[in-house]
Amino acid sequence: MRNVKRIAVALILFVAATGFVNAQSKIAHINVQQLLTEMPEMKAAQAELKKLQETYSADIQGSMTELQNKYTQYSNEATSKTEEENQKRAQELQGFEKNIDEARNAAMQAMQQKQQELFAPISEKAKAAIEKVAAAQGFDYVIDASPGLSLIVAKGKDLLPAVKKELGF
């Protein structure tokens, strides 16, 4: 009987303490991915990245066409050239392929760097707006509700509309 009373008292204290802790903290959620996608600055940054990617792609495609033309020319002329000349041409083609690969890798690195340059200030602006809205509404915690980030239930306050209003869109 004493054990049952102790367990009951412990259970009541646990429930009361849990209720007290929950009453102390206010939690909200926001889909940060959706917010970033809808920001006008992000759309402009993505358009700039797409334009840059098209430029790099055109340059690399031009080099690939030039390589293909040389390969065709060298293949057609191979029978009329000496073995030494054909080996020299094969090395030239390999060097050209290597240059194209290096250009492709350099383009990818440049794209990643440009993406970081463009997206970092946008992310910082979004974070600052989320913090401002959360503080103004008295939230202690804001959970990212973007898909795939393990938020299973989002019954709390959604800050997305308020943050969008704060950012002016």
Secondary structure as UniProt FT lines:
FT   HELIX           2..24
FT   STRAND          27..30
FT   HELIX           32..38
FT   HELIX           40..77
FT   HELIX           78..80
FT   HELIX           83..137
FT   STRAND          141..144
FT   TURN            147..148
FT   STRAND          157..158
FT   HELIX           160..167
//
